[in-house]
Amino acid sequence: MITRARARVLESGRPYLVLESDEADVTVSTTGAGSVPADDLDIAREIFNAAARYPADCERTYAEHAQAADSAA
């Protein structure tokens, strides 16, 4: 389970994203300091789109399990 997610920009101007949990620490960053290459921007957009879908999937799954628990009671 992710316990913390944060995005920052280093003093050099390099953006990065960190996902931390008890099991793993994941850091995603651009390939270098300075301007951000188009490929890195594409990857950042993919991460954004996936992250945007994640809460909706969690909410749907939570609602399905809550409904099943209510039906079983």
N, C-alpha and C positions, 0 to 999 in steps of 0.2 A: 504494500500500500504506500502510495506517495504521501509523505508527511509534509513536504514543502516544495513549492515550485516558485522560482523567481527568475526574473530577467533583468539584466544590468548591462551597462556599457562601461568597459574598462577606460582608464585614463587615456589610453592610446586611441580610443574611439571604436574599439572592437566590441560589438554586441555579443552577449552570450546568454544562454538559457540553462538553468540548473534544475534538475528534478532529484530530490533526495528522499530516501527511505531507509529503513533498517537493513534492507536487503541489497540496495544498490544506490550509487550516486552517478547520475548521468549529466554530463555537460555537453552542450551543443554550442558551437561557435562558428564564426565565419572562417574562411581559410587563411586569412591574414589581416594585418592591421591596414588601416587606410580605407579606401573605397571598397564597397561590398560588391563582389562579382554577381552577375545575373544568375548564375547557377545557385549561389548561396541564397539569393532572394527567392528563387523558386522553391528551394528546400524549406525556407522559413515559412512560405505560404502553405506548403503541404503540412507542416507541423501545426500551423494555425488552424487550418481546416479540420485536421484530425482532432485537435484539442476542442474545437467548437462542437464537433459531433459527440465527443465523449460524455459531457453532462447529459445530453438528451438520451443517450443509450443507458446511462446509469439511472436516470429518472424512469425510463420505460421499464427497465428490469426491476427496479424497486417497486413500481406500481403493480407489475405482474405478480411479484412475490407477495405483496401485501394483499392483493385480491385473492390469491390462492389461499393464504392464511385465513382470511375472513371467511372464505367458502368452507374451509375445513372445520371452522369453529362452530 
